Amino acid sequence: MQVVLLLGAVDLLCVSNNTNHRTVEIDTQRLLLRRGQSFHLAVDFKARGFQKGEDQLSVILETGPEPTVANGTRIEMASGVNSGNWSFSLQSVPGQLNLTIHSSANAVIGYYKMYLLLSSKEGRPIQRIVAGHFYLLFNPWCKEDAVYLGDQDLLQEYVMNENGMLYQGSVADIYSLPWTFGQFEKDVVDICFKILDNSPSALKSLSHDVAKRNDPVYICRTVSAMVNSNDDNGVLSGRWDGNYSGGTPPTKWTGSHSILRMWSSSGTQAVRYGQCWVFAAVTCTVLRCLGIPTRCITNFCSAHDTDGNLQVDRYYSEETLQPLPSEKKDSIWNYHCWVESWMARRDLSSGYDGWQVLDPTPQEKSGGVYCCGPCPVRAIREGDVDVKYDAPFIFAEVNADVVSWLVNRNGSKSEVQVEQNKVGKRISTKSVYDDRREDITNEYKYPEGSVNERKVYTKAGMKLSSISSNKEVKITIKYAQPVLGSDFDVYVSVCNLGFTDRDINLYISAHTVTYNGVILREFIKKTKNFELKAFAVQKEVLRLQYNDYGEHLSEHNVMRLIAAATSNNRSEVTLKKSDIALTLPQLAVKVIGNPILNRELLAQIKFSNPLPITLTKGLFTLEGTGLTDLQEVQSPSEVLPGQEVMVTVPFTPTKAGIRKLMVDFDSNKLHDVKGSAIIIVRPA
């Protein structure tokens, strides 16, 4: 009687496979693979060895609720036979069968179940076993994958780096904000697929949605919509009015993984609250985790054009020259953050591969949903606003003209100024090689004022304004970069470039504003009338004191100076605006001890109160991927003006390598003071 071959235990070889697939940082107990790349299994035998010609082995893979071969969610492979660009080979050794499986570079990403089917040479099924399961991710190291990126330094930064820098402030004073992406934290990969599974498309028909998950364009568009909660069970709820009761102020966050865990553990309830950089950073975490190279971008003086005319309109009272509420919701944000993801655009004509803009901040709807992109950066630079997705909106963010209007008592308006180089300034991302800021403005637009820049603008559909910008009265605003809590001077100069003397009426006002351009309060103003000789300059000084502005600042610590000058009996008006981002102090963070895996260290944190008032309710928070979960430490009950306080916090590293410890300080009157320390953790 012939002895029947029986399959035994299957070893998924998680450590070696995950190491080869660059996912070992996520887990060593589960199989995590990248598509378009081989992986290996070891199968034990019972009864007798494998005999070629007598024994037939098939591998079956399934993903999604209703897997079918037709939509690529069910894969059926026989040894040595290619099946939809999937294949496997086997090698028999005593007591064991070694399988090498090669996945398709266009496979659906997601959670797969794997079965082995043993049959006789006549095709009669003998045994079917569950071999295990795995996650399949995009593979930017694979040339056939749509997200392939050929530079190893870029891959290390845009896929593998769990720490990054975001950029905030104003065009005149850019500062960096360290951020922990944490895409390789153990549970983040599960949360990323949970986000996809909770999209409206997936909830309507999960099987149809899963079948589209081979396409990075589809994945990116889904993630862009799901990171905000405006239409769906999205991750973050946005808020910009300064009232963050019942949630966490956006400026408090220091990393993405705590936000993702909070969303998942709450049963997909939106985490409160996010603003643009938080939306962008969480999107970056999700897409890097899924294997799509992604980086965070900050655009300074970013336009929000609501009606698609590539123009931002601003209105001022003809009587007072003070800003008026806009009839539209056009605005200019001090800065705005989005992400770029790298991929081939096989859905477009040639020439649009590479970096694609994605903007998850809910501003305008796209296809009826609050999402934006992916849109090729090249399409923005060349003014190809007919290229999907959302090119006109993104083009306006970096290229819109700013038009100022005077509004009369009867409601009539007159156009007084057009600024063609106001928006899309110092577009920034973190350098690939260190924590320095890299300016990538030239990737989005030709040099301001150049022939090519104006040609592109005209091509995009906007005729040039007939209003001349060559005014004879010019205004400049200068100041030394101020620190929050200080009193400082602003210098306003009015210059007469004409050949005749002029009677000038000068209006200067200071307002507290949010980073997205909403005026909160005017806290000081000054007016002066004087004669300005031909080719002369008149300088005025405005003293801004903490006692005047401190109570009225938003959490972004931004104020706006507006200077307006009229001449020739108010027939000519010159306007100048400058946003001032006050500098926050930095926490001094020092790590005490020898950074060795699983050995306790101490974080020593020092803080000095820069404000002329006493702080209460002080709280330090620490976190860092591979270092520590969120910890909170109270500061002394009162911190006097100029007083230095120090706290010491123990933590134990759980991952080796280069790590970053993030620290935040909050109090009743001073919020979101940041600090960080880079730690190189050695194996035990």
Protein Blocks (a to p, Z undefined) as FASTA:
>chain_A
ZZddddddddehlmmmmmmnopmmmpmkbccddehiacddddddehiacdehjaccdddd
dedjbdcfklopaccddehiaeehiacdddddehiacddddddfkbccdddddddddddf
kopafbdcdfbdcdddddfkbmkbmkbcfbfklmmmmmmpmbdcddehjfklccdddddf
klmgfklmmmmmmmmmmgmklmmommlmmmmmmpmklmmmmmmmmmpcklmccfbdcdfe
hpaghiacfklpgbfklmmmmmmmnoopacddddfklmmmmmmmmmmmnopacdddddeh
iacdfkonopacddddfklopacddfblcdcdfbacddddddddfkbcehiacjddddfb
dfbdeehiacedjddfklmmnopakbcehklmmmmmmmpccddddddfkopacdfbdcfk
lgopaiacddfkbmcdcdfklmmpccehiaklmmmmmmnopacdfbdfbbfbdcdddddd
ddehiacddddddddfbfbdcddddddddddddfkopafbdcbdcdddddddehiacddd
ddddfklmmmmpcfkopacddddddeehhlaccdddddddddddddddddedjddehiac
ddddddddfbfbdcehiacddddehiaccddddddfbdcehiacddddddddfbecjddd
ddddddfkbghiacddddddddZZ
